[in-house]
């Protein structure tokens, strides 16, 4: 009899994105994890004026940016950036496995 190895699929990890922009009317989280679709991850503003969005991502590296009232903005809390095909920069994160 041979022992069957249990293959574990990577689990999604909880990732919270946040941006301080108390005067903004709308903030959207866009990235390659949502095909840069502005309808998937709208953010919500808390009482302190911080916009937040919780996502669940598989382990890997992801690029992202914020759309603040129609204008692209990078994450001031994350200094990791890569040049994108438009000549500007995207932030990126590495989501680690559990």
N, C-alpha and C positions, 0 to 999 in steps of 0.2 A: 504494500500500500504506500502510495506517495502522499506526502503532506502537501496540501494545497495552500499556497501563499495567499494571504488576503491582500488584495490590491486596494489601496486606499486612494480614492480620488481626492484631489486637492479641494479643500473647502474654501468657500468664499470668506473673506475677512471683512470685518466692519471697518469702514474708513469714513471719518468725518471731515468734510471740507468746511472751512469757515473764512469769512472775509468781513473786516470792519469797514462798513460803508453806511453810516447811519442816515445820510441824506438821500441815498439811492431809492428809486421807486421800484426797480426790478433788478434782480441778480440771478443769472442762470449759470449753472455749472456745465461746461462742455468739455468733452475729451474723446479720445479714441475708444474709451470704454462704452460710450453711448453714440458712437458714430457722428459726434459733433452735432447731434440733433438738439435744438433748443427747446423742444417740447418735453424731453424726458426728465431732466433734473432741474426744475425751477427751485430756487432756494427760498427759505423763509427767514424773516428777520425776527430776532428775539427782542426782548424789552431793552436790552443794552445797545441795540443798533448793530448787532453782529448777525450777518447772514450765515445760515448753516444748512448743510445737506448731508445726510448720512447715506452712504452707498455700501453695497456689498460686492466686493471684487475678488476674483480669483487671483492667486499669486501671480505676479508678473510686473512688468514695467508699463506705466501708462502716462501719456501726455495729456495735459488739460490746461484750460484757461477759464476765466470768468468773463461773462458778458454783463456789464454794468450799464444799465440804461442805454443799451445799444452800442456801447464802446467796449472793445477788448481790454481786459486788465489781467496782469499776471498776479500771482499769489505773493504778496510781500512777506509771508511767513516761510516761503520755500525758495531758497537760492539756487536750487537745481533747475537748470534750463537747457533747452536744446533749440537750435535754430530750425524753424519750420520752412516749408517750401515757399512761403510768402515773404521771407526775409526778416520776419520778426521772431520772437522767441516764445516757446511754450514751456510751462513748468512740467516737470515729470516727477513721478513717485515710483518707488519700488515697494510693492506689496509682498511681504514675506509669508511663507507658509507657516502654519501653526506648529 
